[in-house]
Amino acid sequence: YSETLLSWLDHENAAVAWGGHLASITSLEEDNFINGIQGFENPSWIGAERAGSGTYFWTDNSSFDYTNWDDNEPDASGLCVLRDQDIGWLDFNCNFVAYGVYKQPYDEPTKMPSKLPSDAPAKSPSKNPSKHPSFALTSLYFGDSECTLNPTPMTWDQHESSAIEWGGHLASVTSVEENNWIASLLQSDEVWLGAEKGGGSGVFRWLDLSNWDYDDYTSGEPDGDGGCLVKESAGTWADAPCTNLYYGIYKQPYHEPTKLPSDSPSDVPTTIPSMNPSRQPAFTLTSVYFGASEYTLNPTPLTMVQHQAAAIAWGGTMISVTSAEEDAFIATLTNSDNVWLGAEKGGGSGGF
């Protein structure tokens, strides 16, 4: 259970790095079990999202047979599912920051034979993607995306874990131009793409939540022989068993660093931090205290999303203001400057 306030996608990435996914909930017993983990006042993301067809699925591909929706839910106000212990499940804006419940299969460690062949590894490889070795890959650019081709034959899950370590996902392909560009990088090689079938529905969806508006299937595909999407040597797409070993094409948004005005104070960073929290540069800010809380003021002009990412990298979140005294304290720090607070409109209700 993660008490870090993150968006649904950031929690899912963290869960995959941990070795699992945001939690699927497949029975009343499991739902009640999670009650013992999640506090009553802590709405938390779980591992369900809505596919383009309007159906919901679990990111770990569990069957979506059990639900615990609140009254009048889902109401199409968001693509991701938030679990509120008081009222049940809600579909919600995926960018809302909340806690997260993670889940992975538990495999009891198996002892290796006392005598190993001389060419056998002394230890089994770690199943935790966060322990994969770092790797150096060449960045390529298409439109507003940064891509890289990993020519190591691996399973779909292994490539997705490496893509998250790199800062993105296996690539979504949303236009014929992008599809042709990826084909130009390959030499009749098969490469994993960033789509999988969700929730037993048989419907593919992009991991980065891109709209499924374009496809390029081989004739007769998908034919149901696998849960993951591969770009075949002929250049068209097919479903394939996720354990097959292919190359991987990775993708993440590209944000060119933006310089601040040349007359910025000398103690202000000269570039805007990356929006990817895993790539946030370390920054030094002065801590101040009010009551039982630690605060810091970041004087860099950023969007709210960028400040929220920086706040999470610092170890907190954008601030809540819960009293007139706290509001007055914050006013003493800001010197008549506009400053973001940690509230946003959620769930399509228009309320903060």
KEKE-3310 file (N, C-alpha, C; in steps of 0.2 Angstrom, whole numbers, plus 5000, padded with zeros to 4 digits):
npx = (5004:5004:5007:5010:5005:4999:4996:4985:4992:5005:5006:5003:5014:5024:5020:5022:5036:5039:5035:5023:5006:4994:4981:4971:4954:4945:4935:4922:4928:4942:4940:4936:4947:4956:4951:4957:4969:4968:4965:4950:4949:4956:4955:4959:4969:4965:4968:4960:4954:4946:4942:4943:4931:4922:4921:4927:4943:4956:4972:4981:4976:4967:4950:4936:4925:4919:4912:4911:4904:4900:4883:4876:4887:4898:4900:4905:4914:4928:4942:4949:4949:4944:4945:4935:4933:4922:4911:4913:4917:4923:4923:4935:4945:4960:4971:4970:4977:4981:4981:4988:4984:4994:4998:5005:5008:5012:5026:5033:5050:5061:5072:5088:5096:5109:5121:5126:5126:5142:5141:5129:5120:5123:5113:5095:5088:5083:5065:5061:5058:5063:5076:5083:5097:5104:5103:5110:5103:5099:5092:5078:5068:5051:5039:5031:5037:5049:5058:5065:5074:5076:5086:5087:5081:5067:5054:5037:5033:5046:5051:5042:5045:5058:5056:5049:5059:5067:5059:5047:5035:5032:5029:5015:5006:4999:4996:4997:5009:5017:5018:5024:5036:5042:5043:5054:5065:5067:5074:5067:5063:5055:5045:5040:5025:5016:5004:4991:4979:4965:4957:4951:4943:4947:4950:4962:4972:4981:4995:5000:4988:4984:4972:4964:4964:4969:4975:4985:4983:4989:4981:4968:4971:4968:4971:4968:4978:4987:4990:4997:5004:5012:5023:5025:5038:5035:5029:5016:5003:5001:4992:5001:5009:5013:5025:5034:5050:5055:5062:5060:5051:5052:5043:5041:5034:5041:5049:5056:5069:5065:5071:5073:5070:5084:5087:5084:5084:5099:5099:5089:5084:5089:5083:5067:5061:5060:5045:5043:5043:5052:5063:5067:5078:5088:5085:5088:5080:5073:5068:5053:5042:5026:5015:5013:5019:5030:5036:5040:5045:5045:5052:5052:5044:5032:5020:5005:5005:5019:5024:5018:5024:5037:5035:5032:5044:5052:5046:5034:5018:5008:5002:4989:4977:4971:4966:4963:4974:4985:4984:4987:5000:5006:5005:5014:5026:5025:5026:5017:5016:5009:5004:5004:4991:4987:4975:4963:4950:4940:4934:4924:4915:4916:4919:4931)
npy = (4994:5011:5026:5037:5052:5051:5051:5040:5033:5035:5028:5015:5013:5013:5002:4992:4993:4988:4975:4971:4976:4989:4985:4972:4967:4954:4947:4948:4944:4948:4961:4965:4962:4971:4982:4982:4987:4999:5015:5023:5036:5038:5038:5027:5022:5008:4994:4995:5001:5010:5003:5008:5003:5005:4996:4989:4984:4974:4978:4968:4958:4950:4942:4952:4950:4953:4967:4983:4995:5012:5019:5024:5023:5016:5033:5038:5049:5048:5038:5029:5019:5023:5018:5020:5018:5020:5021:5014:5009:5021:5029:5039:5054:5051:5058:5063:5064:5052:5039:5022:5005:4991:4975:4959:4942:4930:4920:4907:4907:4896:4883:4881:4867:4859:4857:4864:4864:4868:4879:4885:4899:4906:4912:4914:4924:4941:4944:4956:4971:4983:4980:4977:4979:4995:5003:5008:5017:5023:5038:5043:5053:5057:5067:5074:5065:5055:5041:5024:5010:4994:4982:4969:4953:4949:4945:4952:4958:4959:4969:4979:4982:4987:4998:5006:5009:5016:5027:5028:5019:5003:5006:5016:5017:5028:5033:5031:5037:5037:5023:5019:5026:5019:5007:5010:5009:4996:4981:4970:4964:4957:4966:4971:4980:4993:4988:4978:4965:4967:4963:4951:4954:4953:4965:4976:4988:5004:5005:5018:5025:5031:5036:5023:5024:5020:5006:4992:4979:4962:4953:4943:4944:4952:4935:4928:4921:4926:4938:4950:4963:4963:4970:4963:4955:4958:4970:4973:4971:4959:4948:4940:4927:4933:4929:4927:4930:4945:4961:4977:4992:5008:5022:5039:5055:5069:5083:5098:5106:5121:5137:5149:5167:5178:5187:5180:5177:5172:5161:5153:5139:5136:5129:5121:5108:5090:5083:5070:5061:5051:5056:5068:5081:5082:5094:5108:5115:5127:5122:5126:5128:5124:5121:5104:5101:5101:5113:5119:5132:5133:5143:5143:5147:5136:5124:5118:5104:5101:5106:5098:5086:5089:5091:5079:5072:5079:5073:5076:5083:5095:5109:5107:5118:5122:5130:5147:5152:5144:5148:5162:5160:5155:5166:5174:5169:5171:5184:5192:5185:5175:5158:5141:5130:5114:5108:5102:5102:5087:5072:5077:5084:5097:5102:5106)
npz = (5000:4995:5002:4995:4986:4971:4953:4944:4933:4937:4949:4944:4936:4947:4954:4944:4944:4956:4955:4952:4950:4950:4962:4957:4961:4965:4972:4985:4997:4995:4994:5006:5013:5009:5015:5028:5025:5019:5024:5031:5027:5016:5000:4987:4972:4962:4952:4939:4924:4910:4895:4877:4872:4882:4892:4907:4914:4922:4925:4928:4921:4927:4928:4926:4935:4948:4956:4965:4964:4968:4971:4956:4949:4937:4931:4919:4922:4922:4917:4925:4941:4957:4974:4987:5003:5011:5002:4991:4974:4962:4945:4939:4936:4929:4932:4945:4961:4972:4985:4983:4980:4979:4970:4968:4962:4974:4976:4984:4989:4981:4985:4978:4970:4979:4972:4958:4940:4932:4923:4927:4933:4949:4956:4955:4943:4948:4950:4951:4943:4946:4949:4938:4928:4924:4908:4892:4880:4863:4860:4850:4839:4837:4831:4846:4854:4862:4858:4859:4853:4859:4856:4862:4863:4872:4884:4883:4896:4902:4893:4895:4908:4907:4899:4908:4917:4910:4908:4901:4892:4883:4866:4861:4845:4835:4823:4804:4800:4811:4812:4801:4802:4813:4807:4799:4807:4809:4804:4796:4808:4823:4834:4850:4854:4864:4869:4877:4880:4890:4905:4901:4891:4878:4871:4864:4872:4874:4884:4888:4889:4877:4864:4855:4840:4828:4819:4812:4808:4803:4790:4796:4809:4826:4831:4843:4849:4858:4872:4870:4860:4844:4832:4817:4807:4794:4795:4799:4812:4825:4837:4850:4861:4877:4882:4872:4864:4859:4850:4858:4857:4864:4872:4876:4882:4875:4882:4879:4888:4896:4896:4909:4911:4908:4918:4930:4948:4955:4963:4958:4949:4932:4922:4918:4928:4923:4918:4922:4936:4940:4934:4940:4944:4958:4970:4980:4993:5005:5020:5030:5044:5051:5063:5064:5052:5038:5026:5010:4999:4982:4971:4957:4942:4936:4929:4936:4936:4934:4946:4956:4952:4956:4970:4974:4971:4981:4992:4997:4994:4984:4993:5005:5013:5028:5038:5044:5050:5045:5032:5033:5037:5026:5017:5022:5016:5003:4997:4990:4978:4965:4969:4967:4974:4982:4976:4965:4952:4952:4945:4936:4943:4945:4957:4970)
capx = (5000:5008:5004:5012:5000:5001:4991:4984:4997:5012:5005:5004:5022:5028:5018:5026:5043:5039:5035:5016:5002:4989:4978:4964:4950:4941:4930:4921:4933:4948:4938:4936:4954:4959:4948:4962:4975:4967:4961:4943:4949:4961:4953:4965:4968:4966:4971:4955:4953:4941:4945:4940:4925:4918:4922:4933:4948:4961:4979:4985:4972:4962:4944:4932:4919:4917:4913:4908:4903:4895:4877:4876:4894:4902:4896:4909:4918:4935:4944:4952:4945:4946:4942:4933:4931:4915:4905:4914:4922:4921:4927:4938:4950:4966:4977:4969:4982:4978:4986:4988:4985:4997:4997:5008:5008:5017:5029:5037:5056:5062:5079:5091:5100:5116:5126:5124:5131:5147:5139:5123:5120:5123:5107:5090:5087:5077:5059:5059:5060:5067:5083:5086:5103:5103:5105:5111:5100:5100:5085:5076:5062:5045:5034:5033:5039:5056:5058:5071:5074:5080:5087:5088:5075:5064:5047:5033:5033:5052:5052:5039:5048:5064:5053:5047:5065:5069:5055:5041:5032:5032:5026:5009:5006:4993:4995:5001:5015:5021:5019:5030:5043:5045:5046:5060:5070:5068:5077:5063:5063:5048:5046:5034:5022:5014:4997:4989:4972:4963:4951:4948:4938:4950:4951:4968:4972:4988:4997:5000:4981:4983:4966:4965:4961:4973:4978:4988:4984:4990:4975:4966:4973:4971:4967:4967:4983:4991:4988:5001:5004:5019:5024:5029:5043:5032:5028:5010:5003:4997:4993:5006:5010:5017:5032:5039:5056:5056:5064:5055:5051:5049:5041:5039:5033:5048:5048:5062:5070:5063:5075:5070:5072:5091:5088:5081:5089:5105:5097:5083:5086:5089:5078:5061:5062:5057:5038:5044:5046:5058:5069:5067:5084:5088:5085:5089:5075:5074:5062:5050:5038:5020:5012:5016:5020:5036:5034:5045:5043:5049:5051:5052:5038:5030:5013:5004:5008:5026:5026:5016:5029:5043:5034:5032:5051:5054:5044:5027:5013:5006:4999:4982:4977:4965:4964:4965:4981:4989:4983:4991:5007:5008:5005:5021:5031:5025:5028:5012:5017:5004:5007:4999:4989:4986:4968:4960:4943:4940:4928:4919:4909:4917:4921:4938)
capy = (5000:5017:5032:5043:5054:5050:5049:5032:5030:5035:5022:5009:5012:5011:4995:4987:4993:4984:4968:4969:4981:4992:4979:4969:4965:4949:4944:4951:4943:4952:4968:4966:4961:4978:4987:4982:4990:5006:5019:5026:5043:5038:5035:5024:5019:5001:4993:4995:5006:5009:5003:5012:5000:5007:4990:4990:4978:4974:4979:4962:4953:4946:4943:4957:4947:4956:4974:4986:5002:5016:5021:5028:5023:5021:5038:5041:5055:5046:5032:5025:5017:5025:5014:5024:5013:5022:5021:5009:5011:5027:5030:5046:5057:5047:5063:5065:5061:5048:5033:5016:4998:4987:4968:4954:4935:4928:4914:4906:4905:4888:4882:4878:4861:4861:4856:4867:4864:4873:4885:4888:4905:4905:4914:4915:4932:4944:4945:4963:4975:4989:4978:4976:4983:5001:5002:5014:5016:5029:5041:5045:5057:5057:5072:5076:5059:5052:5034:5021:5003:4990:4976:4963:4949:4948:4945:4958:4960:4962:4975:4985:4984:4991:5004:5010:5011:5021:5033:5028:5013:5001:5012:5016:5019:5031:5035:5028:5040:5034:5016:5019:5028:5013:5002:5012:5008:4989:4977:4964:4961:4958:4971:4972:4987:4994:4986:4971:4964:4969:4960:4945:4956:4952:4971:4979:4995:5006:5006:5025:5028:5034:5033:5017:5026:5017:4999:4990:4972:4958:4950:4938:4946:4947:4928:4926:4916:4929:4944:4956:4966:4963:4972:4957:4956:4961:4977:4973:4969:4953:4947:4935:4925:4938:4926:4926:4935:4950:4967:4982:4999:5012:5029:5043:5062:5073:5090:5102:5111:5128:5142:5155:5174:5179:5190:5176:5177:5167:5154:5150:5134:5139:5125:5118:5101:5086:5081:5063:5061:5047:5059:5074:5082:5084:5101:5110:5120:5128:5120:5130:5123:5127:5115:5097:5101:5104:5116:5123:5136:5133:5150:5142:5147:5130:5122:5114:5097:5101:5108:5092:5081:5091:5090:5072:5071:5081:5069:5078:5085:5102:5109:5109:5124:5119:5135:5154:5153:5141:5153:5168:5158:5154:5172:5177:5166:5172:5191:5194:5181:5169:5152:5135:5125:5107:5106:5103:5099:5080:5068:5080:5087:5104:5104:5105)
capz = (5000:4995:5004:4991:4982:4964:4948:4943:4929:4941:4954:4940:4935:4953:4955:4940:4946:4962:4953:4951:4946:4955:4964:4955:4967:4962:4976:4991:5003:4994:4995:5013:5016:5008:5021:5033:5023:5016:5029:5029:5024:5011:4994:4984:4966:4961:4945:4934:4919:4905:4888:4872:4871:4887:4897:4912:4914:4927:4922:4928:4916:4930:4925:4929:4937:4954:4956:4971:4962:4972:4967:4950:4946:4934:4927:4914:4923:4922:4914:4930:4946:4963:4979:4993:5008:5014:4998:4985:4968:4957:4940:4941:4932:4930:4934:4952:4965:4978:4987:4979:4983:4974:4971:4964:4964:4979:4975:4990:4987:4980:4986:4972:4971:4982:4967:4952:4934:4932:4919:4929:4938:4956:4959:4950:4941:4951:4947:4952:4937:4948:4950:4931:4927:4920:4901:4888:4873:4859:4859:4843:4840:4832:4834:4852:4858:4863:4857:4859:4851:4863:4852:4866:4863:4879:4884:4883:4902:4903:4889:4898:4914:4905:4897:4914:4920:4905:4909:4897:4891:4876:4862:4857:4838:4834:4816:4799:4799:4816:4811:4795:4805:4817:4802:4796:4812:4810:4798:4796:4815:4826:4840:4855:4855:4871:4870:4879:4881:4897:4908:4898:4886:4871:4868:4866:4874:4875:4891:4890:4889:4871:4861:4850:4834:4822:4819:4806:4809:4798:4789:4801:4816:4830:4830:4849:4851:4863:4875:4869:4853:4841:4825:4814:4802:4788:4797:4802:4819:4827:4844:4851:4868:4880:4884:4866:4864:4853:4852:4861:4855:4869:4870:4882:4880:4875:4884:4879:4893:4895:4900:4913:4909:4910:4924:4936:4953:4955:4966:4954:4944:4925:4918:4922:4930:4919:4921:4924:4943:4940:4931:4943:4947:4965:4971:4987:4995:5012:5024:5035:5048:5054:5067:5063:5044:5034:5020:5006:4993:4976:4967:4950:4938:4933:4929:4942:4936:4936:4953:4959:4952:4960:4977:4976:4971:4987:4997:4999:4988:4984:5000:5007:5018:5032:5043:5042:5053:5040:5026:5035:5037:5019:5014:5024:5012:4995:4995:4985:4972:4964:4971:4967:4980:4980:4975:4958:4951:4951:4944:4932:4947:4946:4964:4971)
cpx = (5004:5004:5006:5006:5002:4995:4990:4990:5004:5011:5006:5011:5026:5026:5022:5033:5044:5038:5028:5012:4997:4984:4971:4960:4944:4936:4928:4926:4939:4946:4938:4943:4957:4957:4953:4968:4974:4963:4955:4944:4954:4959:4960:4964:4969:4967:4966:4955:4948:4944:4941:4933:4920:4918:4928:4937:4953:4968:4983:4981:4968:4955:4940:4925:4915:4918:4910:4907:4898:4889:4879:4883:4894:4898:4900:4913:4925:4936:4947:4948:4948:4942:4941:4930:4924:4910:4906:4918:4919:4926:4929:4943:4957:4972:4976:4975:4979:4983:4985:4988:4988:4997:5002:5008:5014:5020:5034:5044:5058:5070:5082:5095:5107:5121:5123:5129:5136:5145:5132:5124:5120:5117:5102:5090:5082:5071:5057:5062:5065:5075:5086:5092:5101:5106:5106:5108:5099:5093:5084:5069:5057:5040:5036:5035:5046:5055:5065:5070:5078:5080:5088:5081:5073:5057:5043:5034:5040:5054:5049:5042:5054:5062:5052:5053:5068:5065:5049:5037:5034:5028:5019:5010:5000:4992:4999:5008:5020:5023:5025:5036:5046:5047:5053:5066:5072:5071:5073:5063:5056:5050:5039:5032:5018:5006:4996:4982:4970:4957:4948:4943:4940:4951:4958:4967:4980:4990:4998:4994:4980:4976:4968:4961:4964:4975:4981:4989:4985:4983:4974:4968:4969:4967:4967:4972:4988:4988:4992:5002:5011:5018:5028:5034:5041:5030:5021:5009:4999:4997:4998:5006:5015:5024:5036:5044:5056:5060:5059:5056:5048:5048:5039:5038:5040:5046:5055:5063:5068:5067:5071:5073:5080:5092:5085:5086:5094:5103:5091:5086:5085:5085:5073:5062:5058:5050:5038:5047:5052:5064:5070:5074:5083:5088:5085:5084:5075:5067:5060:5045:5032:5016:5016:5019:5026:5034:5041:5042:5048:5048:5052:5045:5036:5023:5012:5006:5015:5028:5024:5021:5035:5042:5034:5040:5054:5052:5037:5022:5012:5002:4992:4982:4970:4963:4966:4972:4986:4989:4988:4998:5010:5009:5012:5027:5031:5026:5023:5013:5011:5007:5002:4998:4988:4979:4967:4953:4944:4934:4923:4914:4910:4919:4928:4939)
cpy = (5006:5023:5038:5045:5055:5049:5042:5030:5030:5029:5016:5008:5010:5004:4990:4987:4989:4977:4966:4974:4984:4986:4978:4967:4960:4945:4949:4950:4947:4959:4970:4966:4968:4983:4987:4985:4998:5009:5022:5032:5044:5034:5033:5022:5012:5000:4992:5001:5005:5008:5007:5009:5002:5001:4992:4983:4979:4974:4972:4956:4948:4947:4948:4955:4950:4963:4977:4993:5005:5017:5025:5028:5016:5026:5041:5047:5054:5039:5027:5024:5019:5021:5019:5019:5014:5020:5016:5012:5017:5027:5038:5048:5054:5052:5065:5061:5058:5043:5027:5010:4994:4979:4964:4947:4934:4921:4912:4904:4898:4888:4879:4872:4863:4861:4859:4865:4870:4880:4888:4894:4903:4907:4915:4922:4935:4945:4953:4968:4981:4987:4976:4981:4989:4999:5008:5013:5023:5032:5044:5049:5057:5062:5075:5070:5057:5044:5031:5013:4999:4983:4969:4959:4947:4947:4952:4961:4963:4968:4981:4987:4989:4998:5009:5013:5016:5028:5033:5021:5010:5005:5011:5019:5021:5034:5031:5031:5038:5027:5015:5021:5022:5008:5003:5011:5001:4986:4970:4960:4962:4962:4971:4979:4987:4993:4979:4971:4964:4965:4955:4947:4955:4959:4974:4986:4997:5007:5014:5029:5032:5031:5028:5019:5024:5010:4997:4982:4968:4954:4943:4939:4952:4941:4925:4921:4920:4935:4950:4957:4966:4966:4967:4960:4959:4968:4978:4970:4962:4952:4941:4933:4930:4935:4925:4932:4939:4956:4971:4989:5003:5019:5033:5050:5065:5080:5093:5106:5118:5133:5147:5161:5174:5182:5187:5177:5171:5161:5151:5145:5137:5135:5122:5110:5096:5084:5074:5063:5057:5050:5066:5075:5084:5091:5103:5116:5121:5126:5125:5126:5127:5121:5109:5096:5104:5107:5118:5127:5136:5139:5149:5142:5140:5129:5119:5107:5096:5102:5101:5087:5083:5090:5083:5069:5073:5077:5071:5078:5092:5103:5110:5114:5123:5124:5142:5155:5150:5146:5159:5166:5158:5161:5176:5175:5169:5179:5193:5191:5176:5163:5146:5132:5118:5105:5107:5100:5092:5077:5071:5083:5094:5106:5102:5100)
cpz = (5000:4997:5001:4987:4975:4959:4947:4939:4933:4946:4950:4938:4941:4955:4951:4942:4952:4961:4952:4947:4952:4956:4960:4961:4964:4966:4982:4997:5002:4995:5002:5016:5015:5013:5026:5031:5022:5022:5026:5025:5019:5004:4990:4977:4966:4953:4939:4930:4914:4898:4883:4871:4876:4893:4901:4912:4920:4923:4923:4925:4920:4927:4929:4930:4943:4954:4963:4969:4967:4968:4962:4947:4942:4930:4922:4915:4923:4919:4919:4936:4953:4968:4985:4998:5011:5009:4992:4980:4964:4951:4941:4936:4934:4933:4942:4956:4971:4980:4982:4982:4977:4975:4966:4966:4969:4977:4980:4987:4987:4981:4979:4974:4974:4977:4960:4946:4934:4928:4921:4933:4945:4959:4953:4949:4945:4947:4948:4947:4940:4949:4943:4931:4923:4913:4897:4882:4870:4858:4852:4844:4835:4835:4841:4857:4857:4863:4858:4857:4855:4859:4856:4866:4870:4878:4884:4890:4904:4899:4893:4905:4913:4903:4902:4917:4916:4906:4905:4898:4884:4872:4860:4850:4836:4827:4811:4799:4805:4815:4806:4798:4809:4813:4799:4801:4812:4803:4798:4803:4818:4833:4844:4855:4862:4871:4872:4880:4888:4899:4905:4892:4878:4867:4869:4868:4875:4882:4893:4890:4882:4868:4856:4844:4828:4824:4812:4807:4802:4796:4793:4808:4819:4830:4837:4852:4856:4866:4874:4861:4850:4834:4822:4809:4796:4789:4800:4808:4820:4835:4845:4859:4871:4882:4878:4867:4858:4855:4855:4858:4861:4868:4876:4879:4880:4877:4884:4885:4891:4899:4903:4910:4912:4916:4930:4941:4953:4958:4964:4949:4937:4921:4922:4923:4925:4922:4923:4931:4944:4938:4934:4945:4954:4965:4978:4988:5002:5015:5029:5038:5051:5057:5066:5056:5042:5028:5016:5000:4987:4971:4959:4947:4934:4933:4935:4942:4937:4943:4957:4959:4956:4967:4979:4976:4978:4993:5000:4994:4989:4990:5000:5013:5022:5037:5041:5045:5048:5034:5027:5035:5030:5015:5016:5020:5005:4993:4989:4978:4971:4966:4970:4973:4978:4979:4967:4958:4949:4949:4939:4936:4947:4952:4965:4977)
residu = (TYR:SER:GLU:THR:LEU:LEU:SER:TRP:LEU:ASP:HIS:GLU:ASN:ALA:ALA:VAL:ALA:TRP:GLY:GLY:HIS:LEU:ALA:SER:ILE:THR:SER:LEU:GLU:GLU:ASP:ASN:PHE:ILE:ASN:GLY:ILE:GLN:GLY:PHE:GLU:ASN:PRO:SER:TRP:ILE:GLY:ALA:GLU:ARG:ALA:GLY:SER:GLY:THR:TYR:PHE:TRP:THR:ASP:ASN:SER:SER:PHE:ASP:TYR:THR:ASN:TRP:ASP:ASP:ASN:GLU:PRO:ASP:ALA:SER:GLY:LEU:CYS:VAL:LEU:ARG:ASP:GLN:ASP:ILE:GLY:TRP:LEU:ASP:PHE:ASN:CYS:ASN:PHE:VAL:ALA:TYR:GLY:VAL:TYR:LYS:GLN:PRO:TYR:ASP:GLU:PRO:THR:LYS:MET:PRO:SER:LYS:LEU:PRO:SER:ASP:ALA:PRO:ALA:LYS:SER:PRO:SER:LYS:ASN:PRO:SER:LYS:HIS:PRO:SER:PHE:ALA:LEU:THR:SER:LEU:TYR:PHE:GLY:ASP:SER:GLU:CYS:THR:LEU:ASN:PRO:THR:PRO:MET:THR:TRP:ASP:GLN:HIS:GLU:SER:SER:ALA:ILE:GLU:TRP:GLY:GLY:HIS:LEU:ALA:SER:VAL:THR:SER:VAL:GLU:GLU:ASN:ASN:TRP:ILE:ALA:SER:LEU:LEU:GLN:SER:ASP:GLU:VAL:TRP:LEU:GLY:ALA:GLU:LYS:GLY:GLY:GLY:SER:GLY:VAL:PHE:ARG:TRP:LEU:ASP:LEU:SER:ASN:TRP:ASP:TYR:ASP:ASP:TYR:THR:SER:GLY:GLU:PRO:ASP:GLY:ASP:GLY:GLY:CYS:LEU:VAL:LYS:GLU:SER:ALA:GLY:THR:TRP:ALA:ASP:ALA:PRO:CYS:THR:ASN:LEU:TYR:TYR:GLY:ILE:TYR:LYS:GLN:PRO:TYR:HIS:GLU:PRO:THR:LYS:LEU:PRO:SER:ASP:SER:PRO:SER:ASP:VAL:PRO:THR:THR:ILE:PRO:SER:MET:ASN:PRO:SER:ARG:GLN:PRO:ALA:PHE:THR:LEU:THR:SER:VAL:TYR:PHE:GLY:ALA:SER:GLU:TYR:THR:LEU:ASN:PRO:THR:PRO:LEU:THR:MET:VAL:GLN:HIS:GLN:ALA:ALA:ALA:ILE:ALA:TRP:GLY:GLY:THR:MET:ILE:SER:VAL:THR:SER:ALA:GLU:GLU:ASP:ALA:PHE:ILE:ALA:THR:LEU:THR:ASN:SER:ASP:ASN:VAL:TRP:LEU:GLY:ALA:GLU:LYS:GLY:GLY:GLY:SER:GLY:GLY:PHE)
# end
